[in-house]
Amino acid sequence: MLFRRTVLAGFAALALAPLTVSAAELPDLGGKSVVVVTENAYPPLQFVDPKSGKAIGWEYDAMNEIAKRLNFKVEYQNTSWDAMIQAVSDGQYNIGMTGITIKDDRKQKVDFSDPYMRSQQFMLVRGDEKRFTDAKSFAAFNAGLIGAQPGTSPFYTAVYEILDGNEQNPRIKLFETFGATVQALKTGDVDLVLTDSVAAKGYVDSSNGGLKVVGEALGTEDFGFIFPKGSDLVGPVNAAIADLKADGTFDALNKKWFLDYKMGE
């Protein structure tokens, strides 16, 4: 079973114990070119800024800093979530980043970096929702529909932690992008979308009361960057991740993207 990343749980990156690596010990990759692929679909990790049209986010800032410290040049490309793991496995890209949950079955296809963030899922609903208040009451509300992308952690959480374990359950409506699930929620085509606390807060804050979060956190997973099997980039990137944790850079990125940044402002 392929699980996808959930999205972020704010400052959960702080819970991952930093290793002590000084900048002087980091490898120098000699200015080599590294192709990094992402999806640009999950704020605040990576997304297209609605004002500037530029691709921005926590992962972009983190990867740019990793590239700076390791002395390599980043070329960003874009692909769909469905294609990403296989494309990286096939060597089409050097690194994949899109909040990818570290899973043993995925390690058969790609190598993972050390975790850089921890994720949890929350229930995003319309602001006037009163028919259910948590996962248990949603499951009992037989008319309730969930919007999800196929093959993602939210999809499998919906199937196995909220509903009945049937992956063909008609109460789950499938969409190609996360944005489409949120739009379906807003228009009443579905009643629930699972997302992380920070992204949920962003959507709630910009909805003028149209959306809210209910219930408790569902699931905890770690995110990592992915590489083709045997990639010589894994070790250097892990060293840079440890450095970014140790010197407070990740703390600063958490504040920038999880507290200070306001979507659409």
Salt bridges, closest charged atoms under 4 A:
GLU39 OE1 - ARG4 NH2 2.70
GLU39 OE1 - ARG5 NH2 3.12
ASP61 OD2 - LYS256 NZ 2.68
GLU65 OE2 - ARG69 NE 2.78
ASP104 OD1 - LYS107 NZ 3.75
ASP111 OD1 - LYS229 NZ 3.16
GLU129 OE1 - ARG131 NH2 2.76
ASP191 OD1 - ARG126 NH2 2.85
ASP191 OD1 - ARG131 NH2 2.90
ASP205 OD2 - LYS201 NZ 2.61
GLU221 OE2 - LYS103 NZ 3.28
ASP222 OD1 - ARG118 NE 2.57
ASP243 OD2 - ARG69 NH1 2.79
ASP247 OD2 - ARG69 NH1 2.70
ASP260 OD2 - LYS255 NZ 2.76
